[in-house]
Amino acid sequence: MASSTLLTLILVFLHGLRGGDGCFTAIFSFGDSIADTGNLLISEHGNIQSARPPYGQTFFNRPTGRYSDGRLIIDFIAEALGFSFMPPFLEGPVDGGFRRGVNFAVAGATALDVHFYRERGLDVIRTNLSLQTQFGWFKELLPSLCSTDSDCWNLLATLLVLAGEIGGNDFAYAFGQGKSLSELKSYVPIVNHAIGVLINDLIELGAKTLLVPGNFPIGCTPIYLIMFEYSEDHDLSTGCIKWLNDFAQYQNKHLQLELDHLRVLHPHATIIYADYYNPIMNIISNHNKNSTGKVTLAACCGGGGPYNYGNPVHCGDDRASVCDDPLLYISWDGVHLTEAAYRFIAEGLLEGPFADPPIKKVCYKRSQAHKVDDA
């Protein structure tokens, strides 16, 4: 079990999320399980892993379809900006419809359409609800939110779009089915271009503020640590697999180049790069500088074995065990993170330094601009 130093490190940065100032009228979210608040649960009629305890135990006290013990990054951002939690699109409109926000993200989703992978002999086993499908849902929904082109333009101009995290599954499916590192690198520009197309299309429809996350340090994740357990390229200071983290940084670098290109095309839009890599590495590295022990890379919830992951028993199964305190862990179930880790990332996106520019800085500039317009 990790020492209490990890808890202390996280809590130092969690000085409380302050309420938003109304700078956005809604939040729209696209992505995969890092952001899914229930779409896969609904599409699979409840027959999924995250529909069973102990998922949701830390905050909701019940499973909600979120792949964590509690809230996700999108939940903390919504709370900080004064919104309720984003309802999943497949739930259908609740009171007031979706004008205050909606979540299109689906666990297991890929940035590229499943046909891309099937043509290359890969099986995308979780879902075929790719980024293209999610954008189709958005276009299907839009006429119910605004009646004219001008109305739609004004609506989109005042909302925050979370475009991801997406792309992680594209690489996970390929790694898990034996594709080489060189072939995975050839997918990077294609995956990032698909993300870029979504952003470009949203901006052309009127979106002004978009948050685009990069990839996590996958070499520190139990699923990959088990998948490549015989790799000789472990970082002795962290326990992570270096070449996998190098690949994540390679993808993140090329995603940022894609965003730079979009910023040139759309200088009046604010495209925020969200760093999901360095928050996790900071937790691990800062702990190891100040402690003789290491942050555990094991999952809080799982079926035992190395990293508490990788055998037939998974989190949510009857025989799975769960740690006493998820605050002491980064990984929740071997693939996804704990609420504590997600909250740490969210704080860095809202206040800095893990977003460029931070969300609340964008809010401040928007509020100042509104004051000038109203003067």
Secondary structure, DSSP 8 states (H G I E B T S, - for coil): ---HHHHHHHHHH--------S--SEEEEE-STTT-SSHHHHHTTT-SGGGSTTTTTTTTSS--S-SSSS--HHHHHHHHTT-----BGGG---TTTTTTEEE---TT--SS-HHHHHTTT----S----HHHHHHHHHHHHHHH-SSHHHHHHHHHTEEEEE-S-SHHHHHHHHHTT--HHHHHHHHHHHHHHHHHHHHHHHHHT--EEEEE----GGGSHHHHHHTTT-S-B-TTT--BHHHHHHHHHHHHHHHHHHHHHHHH-TTSEEEEE--HHHHHHHHHHHHHS-SS----SBSEESSSGGG-SSS--TTSTT-EE-S-GGG-SBSSSSSB-HHHHHHHHHHHHHSSSEES-HHHHHHHHHHHHHHHH-
